[in-house]
Amino acid sequence: MITERNKMKKVAIVIAVLVAVFVGVGGILPALAKVRDIGAIPSAFVGSYTLGVFLLTSLGAGAVFSAIRRRNAASYEGSSGKS
């Protein structure tokens, strides 16, 4: 059953994920542009590059684990014998 609280929680999660994706990409792209120009990552961009990679990796891993958890919960509900 979808309640107003569940709906607001999903909206908040989506907004947080979008902000994290934009921050992650915003950290990676300038560093990659410097790599293209110079051929190596300058020390000033190592932190933003690392933060961007960490954010995008953690979001991807979170999405995978969330999908696995939902799939297991759905299969558990389906195998409970209720038809």
Residue pairs with C-beta under 8 A, 6 or more apart in sequence:
17 59
20 55
20 59
21 55
21 56
21 59
23 51
23 52
23 55
24 51
24 52
24 53
24 54
24 55
24 56
24 59
25 52
25 56
26 48
26 52
27 48
27 49
27 51
27 52
27 53
27 55
28 48
28 49
28 52
28 53
28 56
29 52
30 45
30 48
31 41
31 45
31 46
31 48
31 49
31 52
32 49
34 41
34 42
34 45
35 41
41 49
